[in-house]
């Protein structure tokens, strides 16, 4: 039975933006940073952050009322269960994702103008807004990947692979999981120069530096490093137009030795393009953040792979999120 909306539910829906908005403003203003190690009053925070005293007090009270802060007398402190997620130095921090969400808020505010044709996204928003925003995005991708990478790699099963190419490998979360899963595997991480620098610094703290090669480049313009038997494309095809994906698949094919395979991790939609619902919403995210991105059906992905020369295209995992996996082989 289809859901029947009530007026109360619709009005509640209309106010749901309030909690994330005050949380994002607290991130942007540095409120959580200022409260990491001590309790402070609204006056102290306003002086330290150079913000308006009245506005600061109102925002802090709202943060306390909604459970992000605790208030005792006129002093505010971060909720203990929240601290590890907003502390950028904590291993469990999700700070990069929160900063990325602030950027997404800005982009989603353009949705009506984009649909009306009054505004057009000319380039990938996370790349075109400066290094700080790109770094937040890379950290956000690690937050998404770190709890699922081992399971994804287990399903991909790299046991017979010897040379992995992780395209758009970000800080190397999946690359690291592949190396852990197969002690004979050597990996090449390919990404933009600024991102490769982040990954290189991360791997300096691991025992895998002798089994990884870093290659800086742009897969929209540059060829991919050749000679691999496994190419991994994680969370990439949704940012591309169909034509861009065919070109990327061609480059992946050229990077593989005969008999090698490519594995794509992304949303895979059903033929109605409404399931999974999270994929339909993510298509809107691509609408406001990319020139031609979308989420794609299995038939669309298979068609692009076959056009690029791949065969034996199959789904090796189907999920309701971005963890669906499509595999194809180079003849």
Secondary structure, 3 states (H helix, E strand, C coil): CCCCCCHHHHHHHHCCHHHHHHHHHHHHHCHHHHCCCCCEEHHHHHHHHCCCHHHHHHHHHHHHHCCCEEEECCEEEECHHHHHHHCCCCCCCCHHHHHHHHHHHHHHCCHHHHHHCCCCCCCCHHHHCCHHHHHHHHHHHHHHHCCCHHHHHHHHCCCCCCEEEEECCCCCHHHHHHHHHCCCCEEEEEECHHHHHHHHHHHCCCCCHHHEEEEECCCCCCCCCCCEEEEEEECCHHHCCHHHHHHHHHHHHHHEEEEEEEEEEECEECCCCCCCHHHHHHHHHHHHHCCCCCCEEHHHHHHHHHHCCEEEEEEEECCCCCCEEEEEEEC
